[in-house]
Amino acid sequence: MNAALAPTLNAADRCDRCGAQAYVRASLHAGGELLFCAHHGREHIPALAGVADIHDESERLLEPTPVGETTA
């Protein structure tokens, strides 16, 4: 799967390490994928860079949420 074409991660996507909301998807070249929160993504992306396509949406954490709205 091409990481650029991967669907946007949402609140149902959970980190494989801690269960928090996932913001990073590593699509392994050998097949399968790993999901990580921003924290675990920063920890594991360097080791996965050569064996996976990385789709990182952690910049979404910096987007302001208007008062009264929730993120999905």
C-alpha positions as CSV (number, residue, x, y, z in Angstrom):
1,M,0.0,0.0,0.0
2,N,1.3,3.4,-0.8
3,A,1.4,5.5,2.4
4,A,0.4,8.6,0.4
5,L,-2.9,7.0,-0.6
6,A,-3.6,5.6,2.9
7,P,-6.9,6.7,4.4
8,T,-6.7,9.4,7.1
9,L,-6.3,8.0,10.6
10,N,-9.3,8.6,12.9
11,A,-10.2,8.2,16.6
12,A,-10.9,4.5,16.1
13,D,-7.3,3.9,15.0
14,R,-5.3,3.0,18.1
15,C,-1.6,2.8,18.9
16,D,-0.3,-0.8,18.8
17,R,2.0,0.0,21.8
18,C,-0.2,1.8,24.3
19,G,-3.8,2.1,22.9
20,A,-3.8,5.9,22.5
21,Q,-5.1,7.5,19.3
22,A,-2.9,6.6,16.4
23,Y,-1.3,9.4,14.3
24,V,1.4,7.4,12.5
25,R,0.9,4.4,10.2
26,A,3.8,2.3,9.1
27,S,2.9,0.1,6.1
28,L,5.5,-2.6,6.1
29,H,7.0,-3.5,2.7
30,A,6.7,-7.2,3.6
31,G,3.0,-6.7,4.3
32,G,0.9,-5.5,7.2
33,E,0.9,-2.3,9.1
34,L,1.7,-0.9,12.5
35,L,-0.1,2.1,14.1
36,F,1.5,4.4,16.6
37,C,0.5,7.4,18.7
38,A,2.8,10.4,18.1
39,H,5.1,9.5,21.0
40,H,5.6,5.9,19.9
41,G,5.8,7.0,16.3
42,R,8.8,9.3,17.1
43,E,10.4,6.4,19.0
44,H,10.0,3.7,16.3
45,I,10.0,5.6,12.9
46,P,13.8,5.7,12.6
47,A,14.0,1.9,12.9
48,L,11.1,1.4,10.4
49,A,12.2,3.9,7.8
50,G,13.9,1.4,5.6
51,V,11.3,-1.4,5.8
52,A,8.0,0.6,5.7
53,D,6.2,3.5,4.1
54,I,5.5,6.0,6.9
55,H,2.3,8.0,7.0
56,D,2.6,10.6,9.7
57,E,-0.4,12.8,10.7
58,S,1.1,13.9,14.1
59,E,1.0,17.5,12.9
60,R,-2.8,17.3,13.5
61,L,-2.1,17.6,17.2
62,L,-1.0,21.2,16.6
63,E,-4.3,22.2,15.0
64,P,-6.6,24.2,17.2
65,T,-10.1,22.8,17.9
66,P,-12.8,25.4,18.2
67,V,-14.6,25.6,21.5
68,G,-17.6,23.2,21.6
69,E,-16.3,21.0,18.8
70,T,-14.7,17.5,19.2
71,T,-12.2,15.8,16.9
72,A,-13.2,12.5,15.2
